Amino acid sequence: MIDYEYDLLLSRLDSVRGDKRVSLCSPIRSRPAATRTRRFQRLARVKFQPQPRAEASQVMIHVRLLDEENLHEQEALGIIGVNLIFGALFQA
């Protein structure tokens, strides 16, 4: 799904922002309250261009959440997402 969305983003923005880098992060969410007893796993992905009009790179992280509270899972996913985007865009 992220490949389709990334290609769509490039086709829409290439003529307008082709001289800038493009990135796309897949949305992830914490587990619903009904699944508290099961293990919860997600795949966090970022697809980005290291330089303008360069071939896209992709970073994926497998996340296994063990927090008891939904709020703690949301905070952990937020921290992971921010660090993933920062690492992909500013450390490349």
VEXBA-483576 format. One record per atom (N, C-alpha, C, O): residue number from 1; chain; atom name; x, y, z. Coordinates in steps of 0.02 Angstrom, whole numbers, plus 50000, padded with zeros to 5 digits. Layout:
% VEXBA-483576
+-----+----+----+-------+-------+-------+
:   i : ch : at :    c1 :    c2 :    c3 :
+-----+----+----+-------+-------+-------+
: NUM :  A : CA :     X :     Y :     Z :
...
+-----+----+----+-------+-------+-------+
//
This chain:
% VEXBA-483576
+-----+----+----+-------+-------+-------+
:   i : ch : at :    c1 :    c2 :    c3 :
+-----+----+----+-------+-------+-------+
:   1 :  A :  N : 50040 : 49940 : 50000 :
:   1 :  A : CA : 50000 : 50000 : 50000 :
:   1 :  A :  C : 50043 : 50063 : 50000 :
:   1 :  A :  O : 50026 : 50113 : 49967 :
:   2 :  A :  N : 50098 : 50061 : 50037 :
:   2 :  A : CA : 50140 : 50121 : 50040 :
:   2 :  A :  C : 50172 : 50135 : 49972 :
:   2 :  A :  O : 50183 : 50193 : 49955 :
:   3 :  A :  N : 50186 : 50083 : 49932 :
:   3 :  A : CA : 50214 : 50094 : 49865 :
:   3 :  A :  C : 50164 : 50130 : 49821 :
:   3 :  A :  O : 50183 : 50176 : 49784 :
:   4 :  A :  N : 50101 : 50110 : 49823 :
:   4 :  A : CA : 50049 : 50143 : 49784 :
:   4 :  A :  C : 50042 : 50216 : 49804 :
:   4 :  A :  O : 50039 : 50261 : 49762 :
:   5 :  A :  N : 50039 : 50229 : 49869 :
:   5 :  A : CA : 50031 : 50297 : 49894 :
:   5 :  A :  C : 50092 : 50340 : 49877 :
:   5 :  A :  O : 50084 : 50399 : 49861 :
:   6 :  A :  N : 50151 : 50311 : 49881 :
:   6 :  A : CA : 50212 : 50348 : 49865 :
:   6 :  A :  C : 50214 : 50367 : 49791 :
:   6 :  A :  O : 50231 : 50423 : 49773 :
:   7 :  A :  N : 50197 : 50319 : 49747 :
:   7 :  A : CA : 50195 : 50334 : 49676 :
:   7 :  A :  C : 50143 : 50387 : 49659 :
:   7 :  A :  O : 50155 : 50430 : 49617 :
:   8 :  A :  N : 50086 : 50385 : 49692 :
:   8 :  A : CA : 50034 : 50435 : 49683 :
:   8 :  A :  C : 50059 : 50504 : 49706 :
:   8 :  A :  O : 50046 : 50554 : 49673 :
:   9 :  A :  N : 50094 : 50505 : 49762 :
:   9 :  A : CA : 50122 : 50568 : 49787 :
:   9 :  A :  C : 50173 : 50597 : 49738 :
:   9 :  A :  O : 50172 : 50657 : 49725 :
:  10 :  A :  N : 50216 : 50555 : 49712 :
:  10 :  A : CA : 50265 : 50578 : 49663 :
:  10 :  A :  C : 50232 : 50605 : 49600 :
:  10 :  A :  O : 50253 : 50657 : 49574 :
:  11 :  A :  N : 50182 : 50570 : 49575 :
:  11 :  A : CA : 50149 : 50592 : 49513 :
:  11 :  A :  C : 50115 : 50660 : 49523 :
:  11 :  A :  O : 50111 : 50699 : 49476 :
:  12 :  A :  N : 50090 : 50673 : 49583 :
:  12 :  A : CA : 50055 : 50736 : 49595 :
:  12 :  A :  C : 50102 : 50793 : 49611 :
:  12 :  A :  O : 50087 : 50851 : 49596 :
:  13 :  A :  N : 50159 : 50779 : 49642 :
:  13 :  A : CA : 50203 : 50832 : 49665 :
:  13 :  A :  C : 50266 : 50843 : 49624 :
:  13 :  A :  O : 50301 : 50893 : 49635 :
:  14 :  A :  N : 50281 : 50798 : 49577 :
:  14 :  A : CA : 50344 : 50804 : 49541 :
:  14 :  A :  C : 50349 : 50870 : 49503 :
:  14 :  A :  O : 50402 : 50901 : 49503 :
:  15 :  A :  N : 50296 : 50891 : 49470 :
:  15 :  A : CA : 50300 : 50953 : 49431 :
:  15 :  A :  C : 50303 : 51015 : 49476 :
:  15 :  A :  O : 50330 : 51066 : 49456 :
:  16 :  A :  N : 50275 : 51010 : 49536 :
:  16 :  A : CA : 50273 : 51068 : 49581 :
:  16 :  A :  C : 50333 : 51070 : 49627 :
:  16 :  A :  O : 50362 : 51124 : 49638 :
:  17 :  A :  N : 50352 : 51013 : 49655 :
:  17 :  A : CA : 50406 : 51010 : 49705 :
:  17 :  A :  C : 50461 : 50961 : 49686 :
:  17 :  A :  O : 50490 : 50930 : 49731 :
:  18 :  A :  N : 50475 : 50952 : 49624 :
:  18 :  A : CA : 50524 : 50904 : 49602 :
:  18 :  A :  C : 50594 : 50917 : 49626 :
:  18 :  A :  O : 50635 : 50872 : 49629 :
:  19 :  A :  N : 50609 : 50979 : 49644 :
:  19 :  A : CA : 50675 : 50997 : 49668 :
:  19 :  A :  C : 50683 : 50987 : 49743 :
:  19 :  A :  O : 50736 : 51001 : 49771 :
:  20 :  A :  N : 50631 : 50962 : 49776 :
:  20 :  A : CA : 50633 : 50949 : 49847 :
:  20 :  A :  C : 50626 : 50873 : 49859 :
:  20 :  A :  O : 50603 : 50837 : 49815 :
:  21 :  A :  N : 50647 : 50850 : 49918 :
:  21 :  A : CA : 50640 : 50780 : 49935 :
:  21 :  A :  C : 50568 : 50764 : 49953 :
:  21 :  A :  O : 50531 : 50807 : 49976 :
:  22 :  A :  N : 50549 : 50703 : 49941 :
:  22 :  A : CA : 50481 : 50680 : 49957 :
:  22 :  A :  C : 50485 : 50622 : 50006 :
:  22 :  A :  O : 50529 : 50579 : 49999 :
:  23 :  A :  N : 50440 : 50620 : 50055 :
:  23 :  A : CA : 50438 : 50564 : 50101 :
:  23 :  A :  C : 50366 : 50547 : 50118 :
:  23 :  A :  O : 50321 : 50588 : 50112 :
:  24 :  A :  N : 50356 : 50485 : 50138 :
:  24 :  A : CA : 50290 : 50461 : 50156 :
:  24 :  A :  C : 50298 : 50410 : 50212 :
:  24 :  A :  O : 50340 : 50364 : 50207 :
:  25 :  A :  N : 50259 : 50417 : 50265 :
:  25 :  A : CA : 50261 : 50371 : 50321 :
:  25 :  A :  C : 50195 : 50333 : 50325 :
:  25 :  A :  O : 50142 : 50363 : 50318 :
:  26 :  A :  N : 50198 : 50268 : 50335 :
:  26 :  A : CA : 50137 : 50230 : 50341 :
:  26 :  A :  C : 50106 : 50241 : 50409 :
:  26 :  A :  O : 50142 : 50243 : 50459 :
:  27 :  A :  N : 50041 : 50249 : 50413 :
:  27 :  A : CA : 50009 : 50259 : 50478 :
:  27 :  A :  C : 50009 : 50194 : 50518 :
:  27 :  A :  O : 49998 : 50140 : 50491 :
:  28 :  A :  N : 50020 : 50200 : 50583 :
:  28 :  A : CA : 50015 : 50143 : 50628 :
:  28 :  A :  C : 49973 : 50164 : 50688 :
:  28 :  A :  O : 49968 : 50224 : 50702 :
:  29 :  A :  N : 49943 : 50116 : 50722 :
:  29 :  A : CA : 49901 : 50134 : 50779 :
:  29 :  A :  C : 49911 : 50083 : 50834 :
:  29 :  A :  O : 49936 : 50028 : 50823 :
:  30 :  A :  N : 49890 : 50102 : 50894 :
:  30 :  A : CA : 49895 : 50055 : 50950 :
:  30 :  A :  C : 49837 : 50006 : 50947 :
:  30 :  A :  O : 49790 : 50016 : 50909 :
:  31 :  A :  N : 49840 : 49955 : 50988 :
:  31 :  A : CA : 49789 : 49903 : 50985 :
:  31 :  A :  C : 49722 : 49927 : 51016 :
:  31 :  A :  O : 49722 : 49968 : 51062 :
:  32 :  A :  N : 49668 : 49901 : 50991 :
:  32 :  A : CA : 49603 : 49918 : 51021 :
:  32 :  A :  C : 49596 : 49885 : 51090 :
:  32 :  A :  O : 49630 : 49837 : 51105 :
:  33 :  A :  N : 49552 : 49913 : 51130 :
:  33 :  A : CA : 49544 : 49889 : 51199 :
:  33 :  A :  C : 49520 : 49816 : 51201 :
:  33 :  A :  O : 49535 : 49781 : 51250 :
:  34 :  A :  N : 49485 : 49793 : 51151 :
:  34 :  A : CA : 49459 : 49724 : 51151 :
:  34 :  A :  C : 49513 : 49672 : 51144 :
:  34 :  A :  O : 49501 : 49613 : 51159 :
:  35 :  A :  N : 49573 : 49691 : 51122 :
:  35 :  A : CA : 49627 : 49642 : 51111 :
:  35 :  A :  C : 49681 : 49647 : 51164 :
:  35 :  A :  O : 49740 : 49635 : 51149 :
:  36 :  A :  N : 49664 : 49664 : 51225 :
:  36 :  A : CA : 49713 : 49675 : 51278 :
:  36 :  A :  C : 49754 : 49613 : 51295 :
:  36 :  A :  O : 49812 : 49619 : 51314 :
:  37 :  A :  N : 49725 : 49554 : 51289 :
:  37 :  A : CA : 49760 : 49494 : 51310 :
:  37 :  A :  C : 49807 : 49466 : 51256 :
:  37 :  A :  O : 49850 : 49425 : 51272 :
:  38 :  A :  N : 49801 : 49489 : 51195 :
:  38 :  A : CA : 49844 : 49463 : 51141 :
:  38 :  A :  C : 49905 : 49508 : 51131 :
:  38 :  A :  O : 49904 : 49567 : 51148 :
:  39 :  A :  N : 49958 : 49478 : 51105 :
:  39 :  A : CA : 50017 : 49517 : 51087 :
:  39 :  A :  C : 49999 : 49562 : 51029 :
:  39 :  A :  O : 49959 : 49543 : 50986 :
:  40 :  A :  N : 50030 : 49620 : 51027 :
:  40 :  A : CA : 50013 : 49668 : 50975 :
:  40 :  A :  C : 50076 : 49686 : 50937 :
:  40 :  A :  O : 50126 : 49709 : 50967 :
:  41 :  A :  N : 50075 : 49677 : 50871 :
:  41 :  A : CA : 50133 : 49691 : 50830 :
:  41 :  A :  C : 50114 : 49735 : 50771 :
:  41 :  A :  O : 50059 : 49729 : 50743 :
:  42 :  A :  N : 50158 : 49781 : 50753 :
:  42 :  A : CA : 50147 : 49826 : 50696 :
:  42 :  A :  C : 50212 : 49833 : 50657 :
:  42 :  A :  O : 50266 : 49819 : 50682 :
:  43 :  A :  N : 50205 : 49856 : 50596 :
:  43 :  A : CA : 50262 : 49870 : 50553 :
:  43 :  A :  C : 50260 : 49945 : 50537 :
:  43 :  A :  O : 50214 : 49969 : 50503 :
:  44 :  A :  N : 50310 : 49981 : 50561 :
:  44 :  A : CA : 50316 : 50053 : 50547 :
:  44 :  A :  C : 50362 : 50061 : 50486 :
:  44 :  A :  O : 50417 : 50034 : 50485 :
:  45 :  A :  N : 50338 : 50098 : 50436 :
:  45 :  A : CA : 50377 : 50106 : 50374 :
:  45 :  A :  C : 50380 : 50180 : 50353 :
:  45 :  A :  O : 50332 : 50217 : 50360 :
:  46 :  A :  N : 50438 : 50198 : 50327 :
:  46 :  A : CA : 50448 : 50264 : 50297 :
:  46 :  A :  C : 50480 : 50254 : 50229 :
:  46 :  A :  O : 50530 : 50217 : 50223 :
:  47 :  A :  N : 50453 : 50286 : 50178 :
:  47 :  A : CA : 50482 : 50284 : 50111 :
:  47 :  A :  C : 50502 : 50356 : 50094 :
:  47 :  A :  O : 50461 : 50401 : 50102 :
:  48 :  A :  N : 50564 : 50366 : 50072 :
:  48 :  A : CA : 50589 : 50434 : 50064 :
:  48 :  A :  C : 50641 : 50437 : 50009 :
:  48 :  A :  O : 50668 : 50386 : 49987 :
:  49 :  A :  N : 50655 : 50498 : 49987 :
:  49 :  A : CA : 50709 : 50511 : 49939 :
:  49 :  A :  C : 50767 : 50542 : 49977 :
:  49 :  A :  O : 50758 : 50593 : 50010 :
:  50 :  A :  N : 50827 : 50513 : 49974 :
:  50 :  A : CA : 50884 : 50543 : 50008 :
:  50 :  A :  C : 50905 : 50610 : 49977 :
:  50 :  A :  O : 50926 : 50655 : 50013 :
:  51 :  A :  N : 50898 : 50617 : 49912 :
:  51 :  A : CA : 50910 : 50679 : 49876 :
:  51 :  A :  C : 50851 : 50690 : 49829 :
:  51 :  A :  O : 50815 : 50643 : 49813 :
:  52 :  A :  N : 50841 : 50753 : 49807 :
:  52 :  A : CA : 50786 : 50766 : 49760 :
:  52 :  A :  C : 50792 : 50723 : 49697 :
:  52 :  A :  O : 50846 : 50716 : 49669 :
:  53 :  A :  N : 50735 : 50694 : 49676 :
:  53 :  A : CA : 50728 : 50652 : 49617 :
:  53 :  A :  C : 50772 : 50590 : 49618 :
:  53 :  A :  O : 50786 : 50561 : 49566 :
:  54 :  A :  N : 50794 : 50570 : 49677 :
:  54 :  A : CA : 50834 : 50508 : 49683 :
:  54 :  A :  C : 50786 : 50448 : 49690 :
:  54 :  A :  O : 50726 : 50456 : 49702 :
:  55 :  A :  N : 50815 : 50389 : 49682 :
:  55 :  A : CA : 50776 : 50328 : 49692 :
:  55 :  A :  C : 50755 : 50324 : 49766 :
:  55 :  A :  O : 50793 : 50343 : 49811 :
:  56 :  A :  N : 50695 : 50301 : 49777 :
:  56 :  A : CA : 50668 : 50299 : 49845 :
:  56 :  A :  C : 50702 : 50245 : 49888 :
:  56 :  A :  O : 50718 : 50191 : 49863 :
:  57 :  A :  N : 50712 : 50262 : 49950 :
:  57 :  A : CA : 50736 : 50214 : 50000 :
:  57 :  A :  C : 50679 : 50200 : 50049 :
:  57 :  A :  O : 50631 : 50238 : 50053 :
:  58 :  A :  N : 50685 : 50145 : 50085 :
:  58 :  A : CA : 50632 : 50127 : 50131 :
:  58 :  A :  C : 50662 : 50100 : 50196 :
:  58 :  A :  O : 50710 : 50062 : 50195 :
:  59 :  A :  N : 50632 : 50121 : 50252 :
:  59 :  A : CA : 50652 : 50096 : 50317 :
:  59 :  A :  C : 50591 : 50064 : 50349 :
:  59 :  A :  O : 50537 : 50093 : 50350 :
:  60 :  A :  N : 50600 : 50002 : 50375 :
:  60 :  A : CA : 50545 : 49968 : 50408 :
:  60 :  A :  C : 50568 : 49945 : 50477 :
:  60 :  A :  O : 50624 : 49921 : 50486 :
:  61 :  A :  N : 50524 : 49953 : 50526 :
:  61 :  A : CA : 50537 : 49931 : 50594 :
:  61 :  A :  C : 50479 : 49888 : 50617 :
:  61 :  A :  O : 50421 : 49908 : 50612 :
:  62 :  A :  N : 50494 : 49829 : 50641 :
:  62 :  A : CA : 50443 : 49785 : 50670 :
:  62 :  A :  C : 50436 : 49805 : 50744 :
:  62 :  A :  O : 50485 : 49803 : 50781 :
:  63 :  A :  N : 50375 : 49823 : 50764 :
:  63 :  A : CA : 50362 : 49846 : 50832 :
:  63 :  A :  C : 50318 : 49796 : 50869 :
:  63 :  A :  O : 50264 : 49779 : 50844 :
:  64 :  A :  N : 50340 : 49774 : 50926 :
:  64 :  A : CA : 50299 : 49730 : 50969 :
:  64 :  A :  C : 50285 : 49768 : 51033 :
:  64 :  A :  O : 50331 : 49782 : 51072 :
:  65 :  A :  N : 50222 : 49785 : 51044 :
:  65 :  A : CA : 50202 : 49826 : 51102 :
:  65 :  A :  C : 50180 : 49781 : 51159 :
:  65 :  A :  O : 50138 : 49736 : 51150 :
:  66 :  A :  N : 50207 : 49794 : 51218 :
:  66 :  A : CA : 50192 : 49754 : 51277 :
:  66 :  A :  C : 50161 : 49795 : 51333 :
:  66 :  A :  O : 50150 : 49770 : 51387 :
:  67 :  A :  N : 50147 : 49859 : 51320 :
:  67 :  A : CA : 50119 : 49902 : 51371 :
:  67 :  A :  C : 50049 : 49879 : 51390 :
:  67 :  A :  O : 50011 : 49853 : 51349 :
:  68 :  A :  N : 50032 : 49890 : 51453 :
:  68 :  A : CA : 49965 : 49872 : 51478 :
:  68 :  A :  C : 49914 : 49926 : 51460 :
:  68 :  A :  O : 49855 : 49911 : 51450 :
:  69 :  A :  N : 49935 : 49987 : 51458 :
:  69 :  A : CA : 49889 : 50043 : 51445 :
:  69 :  A :  C : 49894 : 50066 : 51372 :
:  69 :  A :  O : 49948 : 50069 : 51343 :
:  70 :  A :  N : 49836 : 50082 : 51344 :
:  70 :  A : CA : 49833 : 50105 : 51275 :
:  70 :  A :  C : 49870 : 50171 : 51267 :
:  70 :  A :  O : 49902 : 50182 : 51215 :
:  71 :  A :  N : 49866 : 50215 : 51316 :
:  71 :  A : CA : 49900 : 50280 : 51313 :
:  71 :  A :  C : 49976 : 50271 : 51308 :
:  71 :  A :  O : 50009 : 50307 : 51272 :
:  72 :  A :  N : 50003 : 50223 : 51345 :
:  72 :  A : CA : 50075 : 50210 : 51343 :
:  72 :  A :  C : 50096 : 50184 : 51274 :
:  72 :  A :  O : 50150 : 50201 : 51250 :
:  73 :  A :  N : 50054 : 50143 : 51243 :
:  73 :  A : CA : 50069 : 50119 : 51176 :
:  73 :  A :  C : 50069 : 50176 : 51126 :
:  73 :  A :  O : 50112 : 50179 : 51082 :
:  74 :  A :  N : 50021 : 50221 : 51132 :
:  74 :  A : CA : 50017 : 50278 : 51087 :
:  74 :  A :  C : 50078 : 50322 : 51094 :
:  74 :  A :  O : 50106 : 50346 : 51044 :
:  75 :  A :  N : 50100 : 50333 : 51155 :
:  75 :  A : CA : 50160 : 50374 : 51166 :
:  75 :  A :  C : 50222 : 50340 : 51136 :
:  75 :  A :  O : 50263 : 50372 : 51105 :
:  76 :  A :  N : 50227 : 50274 : 51146 :
:  76 :  A : CA : 50284 : 50238 : 51119 :
:  76 :  A :  C : 50284 : 50240 : 51043 :
:  76 :  A :  O : 50337 : 50250 : 51012 :
:  77 :  A :  N : 50226 : 50231 : 51012 :
:  77 :  A : CA : 50222 : 50234 : 50938 :
:  77 :  A :  C : 50239 : 50304 : 50913 :
:  77 :  A :  O : 50270 : 50311 : 50860 :
:  78 :  A :  N : 50219 : 50355 : 50949 :
:  78 :  A : CA : 50236 : 50423 : 50930 :
:  78 :  A :  C : 50310 : 50435 : 50931 :
:  78 :  A :  O : 50338 : 50465 : 50885 :
:  79 :  A :  N : 50343 : 50413 : 50984 :
:  79 :  A : CA : 50416 : 50421 : 50990 :
:  79 :  A :  C : 50452 : 50382 : 50935 :
:  79 :  A :  O : 50499 : 50407 : 50905 :
:  80 :  A :  N : 50429 : 50321 : 50922 :
:  80 :  A : CA : 50460 : 50280 : 50869 :
:  80 :  A :  C : 50451 : 50314 : 50801 :
:  80 :  A :  O : 50498 : 50317 : 50762 :
:  81 :  A :  N : 50391 : 50339 : 50788 :
:  81 :  A : CA : 50377 : 50372 : 50724 :
:  81 :  A :  C : 50419 : 50434 : 50713 :
:  81 :  A :  O : 50447 : 50444 : 50658 :
:  82 :  A :  N : 50425 : 50476 : 50763 :
:  82 :  A : CA : 50465 : 50538 : 50757 :
:  82 :  A :  C : 50538 : 50520 : 50746 :
:  82 :  A :  O : 50570 : 50550 : 50702 :
:  83 :  A :  N : 50564 : 50473 : 50783 :
:  83 :  A : CA : 50634 : 50454 : 50775 :
:  83 :  A :  C : 50647 : 50420 : 50708 :
:  83 :  A :  O : 50700 : 50428 : 50678 :
:  84 :  A :  N : 50599 : 50382 : 50684 :
:  84 :  A : CA : 50606 : 50349 : 50619 :
:  84 :  A :  C : 50608 : 50401 : 50563 :
:  84 :  A :  O : 50651 : 50396 : 50518 :
:  85 :  A :  N : 50565 : 50449 : 50565 :
:  85 :  A : CA : 50564 : 50502 : 50514 :
:  85 :  A :  C : 50628 : 50544 : 50519 :
:  85 :  A :  O : 50659 : 50559 : 50467 :
:  86 :  A :  N : 50649 : 50563 : 50579 :
:  86 :  A : CA : 50710 : 50602 : 50587 :
:  86 :  A :  C : 50770 : 50564 : 50560 :
:  86 :  A :  O : 50811 : 50593 : 50524 :
:  87 :  A :  N : 50775 : 50501 : 50578 :
:  87 :  A : CA : 50832 : 50461 : 50555 :
:  87 :  A :  C : 50834 : 50453 : 50480 :
:  87 :  A :  O : 50887 : 50455 : 50449 :
:  88 :  A :  N : 50775 : 50445 : 50450 :
:  88 :  A : CA : 50772 : 50435 : 50378 :
:  88 :  A :  C : 50788 : 50499 : 50340 :
:  88 :  A :  O : 50824 : 50497 : 50290 :
:  89 :  A :  N : 50762 : 50555 : 50362 :
:  89 :  A : CA : 50769 : 50617 : 50323 :
:  89 :  A :  C : 50832 : 50657 : 50340 :
:  89 :  A :  O : 50860 : 50689 : 50295 :
:  90 :  A :  N : 50853 : 50656 : 50401 :
:  90 :  A : CA : 50908 : 50701 : 50421 :
:  90 :  A :  C : 50974 : 50665 : 50433 :
:  90 :  A :  O : 51025 : 50698 : 50442 :
:  91 :  A :  N : 50975 : 50600 : 50432 :
:  91 :  A : CA : 51037 : 50564 : 50441 :
:  91 :  A :  C : 51059 : 50527 : 50378 :
:  91 :  A :  O : 51110 : 50493 : 50377 :
:  92 :  A :  N : 51019 : 50534 : 50325 :
:  92 :  A : CA : 51034 : 50498 : 50262 :
:  92 :  A :  C : 51092 : 50531 : 50226 :
:  92 :  A :  O : 51112 : 50509 : 50172 :
+-----+----+----+-------+-------+-------+
//
